[in-house]
Amino acid sequence: MLLNLNRLGWWKLVLFGITVLTTAFLLLPILFIAALSFGSSQWLIFPPPGWTLRWYQELFADPRWLASAWTSFQIAIIVTVLSVLLGLATSFGLTRGRFAFREGLKALFLTPMILPVVVLAVALYAFFLKIGLNGTLTGFVISHLVLALPFSILSIGNALEGFDKSIEDAAVLCGASPLEAKVRVTLPAISHGIFSAAIFSFLTSWDEVVVAIFMSSPTLQTLPVKVWTTLRQDLTPVVAAASTLLILLTVLLMVLVAVVRKGLKS
């Protein structure tokens, strides 16, 4: 082991302090947003003069916010299903296939993870504007799928690489068809990778704002776009309430991923 904390002496306290400061730097803005969502002031004032649930009541009573949330949920579910299915097929091809430029093709699939999002958003906007998909549900799904698919390929591909293919071959030798062996043997064994792919695909679509801004229209907006447009027009604590719910859902799903992966490993 390269780093042994027991041998660091007082440097261990320094590392602990740096960790605490870094964690506080990342978490304090989120905690401030959550506190503002319960503040009694009609403006974003910290510390809040009092506490109330009024802004959450206004959030759930406003049909525009509910419509945006429903749009985000619809798009995220469709993107999740398509991302897992396409990622599963692609991962099998990249992991099991033996063909030229396989590594180059894998790098191409992962390009959206390293390409600046705004560059991808402008390119998709220009292309969809020509073919009439801008501002449509189909355009949202395709653009979000481009961003989510690399996470599925990585998660499922890593699970496949860690799976012993000889177990699948043994099932075939015992009389199962190749497809049946994959469905009944391989897929359950890589279920943790599929589950992670689904969660990350959902969160990628649910939280996406840059591409969604370019894809949105006056009649079709996702929840992050609604938050963005409301911030530019009116600094109401309803925005803090919506942001808190977005953060809460993301945290819950990430905790769920950690718990499920730990349970599968144990």
ZIDABEL-V881372 format. One record per run of one state. SS is the DSSP state (@ for helix, = for strand, . for the rest). FROM is the first residue (numbers start at 0). TO is the last residue. If there is no record, write none. Layout:
BEGIN
SS/FROM/TO + SS/FROM/TO
END
This chain:
BEGIN
./0/3 + @/4/6 + ./7/9 + @/10/36 + ./37/37 + =/38/38 + ./39/49 + =/50/50 + ./51/52 + @/53/60 + ./61/61 + @/62/95 + ./96/100 + @/101/108 + ./109/109 + @/110/113 + ./114/115 + @/116/130 + ./131/135 + @/136/160 + ./161/163 + @/164/172 + ./173/176 + @/177/188 + ./189/189 + @/190/206 + ./207/208 + @/209/214 + ./215/215 + =/216/216 + ./217/218 + =/219/219 + ./220/221 + @/222/232 + ./233/235 + @/236/264 + ./265/265
END
